[in-house]
Amino acid sequence: MSRVDCVIKGWELVTFNSEEVLYKIVRRIIVADYNRPFEPGFWVCSTPTIYTDMEQCIVQTKNTVYKLMGNGEFHETDNLMVHTHLCSGLDFTQAMWAIALETKIELGSEDED
């Protein structure tokens, strides 16, 4: 694979694994976008991936080949609501907190009585 369309940093590769679907997306901050009108510093949230090569730091969707630069994070969830929040600009942790607030579920806390 020789063509790279977009380079992103601080990336998150999120796997959605539910009874209905199994897919991955990548998101984060654009370093370079060779074929699109986005400027460095903008964020991007991909469509579902069709190919991933973590040794080469490459993720491909139907229309775009992403080069992942530097360190990133891997996440997995069965909550499809996360995707909506990721596409509106939140990172994975922020998306999980937003869902917790929306559904009034407490994340990672126990009664301290």
Secondary structure, DSSP 8 states (H G I E B T S, - for coil): -----EEEEEEEEEEEE-SS-EEEEEEEEEEEESSSS--TT-EEE---EEEEETTTTEEEESS-EEEEES--EEEEES-THHHHHHHTT--HHHHHHHHHHHHT---S-----
